[in-house]
Amino acid sequence: MIRQPERLLEVSSVRFPAVNVDRSVGAKPTASAHKRFSLAAPARRALLRAGLTGAAALGATTALGAAPASASPHNTPTAPTTPSRRRPETPYEALRELAAGNRRWRTFCERHPDESPAVRQSLTSGQHPFAVVLGCIDSRVPPELVFDQGLGDLFTVRSAGEVLDEAVLGSIAYGPLELDTPLIMVLGHQSCGAVTAAVEADESGERLPAHIQYLADQIAPNIDHTKEGAARIDATIDANVRAIRSRLAAEPDLAARIADGRLAVVGARYELTTQRVHRIC
């Protein structure tokens, strides 16, 4: 029987001493988007799979500062080689790994896994991330860092305020539908600039510049008008995560996987002041 991940990020609720306020310092973020989507035809999905996971994709572009393919790893600094980790295969296992990684992050015990030459080489033939994380564009909340994960571990999709649109929905669906990724996490965060902008625009009636107004329009239905001031912004951050989680869980192709236990869609929030991720129910 597949264990349900209903309560899992409670693994990360263990209290630790407060540390390093530097991580809580930074600029505010921006905002996000939302619509309906239909999945691509099988032939198109097969082409996408080949493009995203095949070795040809790695050769299509050259990274800035990258060494030539023939360069020996002995000539360049690398992270210590570590044994391959067992990939989480169920929603419960995926949540448990994210909780453990966040605990390492906030206690300054990061392992920076899956960066060794052997791992990099193995990823030229394919990828099997164990979670999709939909997060904000905020520079202070990079999923690979706050969950202490490495290459090939996460699909990260980022839009301001976690707003959904066709491209975001398709990117999220790709992991579960094409590579059997068992977990989708919608990750909001403390002091979200996109949510703040949406709340302030709602209160003032002011139009925001260009496409930023679109983001505010998508967040607006989730504004918690039962609160005032900073409490309204804070409550709306959580309400926005819940709404996006519900929207994803209602998508027919994803819902079928949720029903049979192959997939879970969860909401969570990152606190800038403590670096802790906790579940939003």
Secondary structure as UniProt FT lines:
FT   TURN            6..7
FT   HELIX           8..13
FT   HELIX           21..24
FT   HELIX           42..53
FT   HELIX           55..60
FT   TURN            64..65
FT   TURN            69..70
FT   HELIX           73..75
FT   HELIX           91..106
FT   TURN            107..108
FT   HELIX           117..122
FT   HELIX           123..125
FT   STRAND          131..135
FT   TURN            139..140
FT   HELIX           143..146
FT   TURN            147..148
FT   TURN            151..153
FT   STRAND          154..158
FT   HELIX           160..162
FT   HELIX           166..179
FT   STRAND          183..189
FT   TURN            190..191
FT   HELIX           193..204
FT   TURN            210..211
FT   HELIX           212..219
FT   HELIX           220..222
FT   TURN            225..226
FT   HELIX           229..250
FT   HELIX           252..259
FT   TURN            260..261
FT   STRAND          264..270
FT   TURN            272..274
FT   STRAND          277..280
//
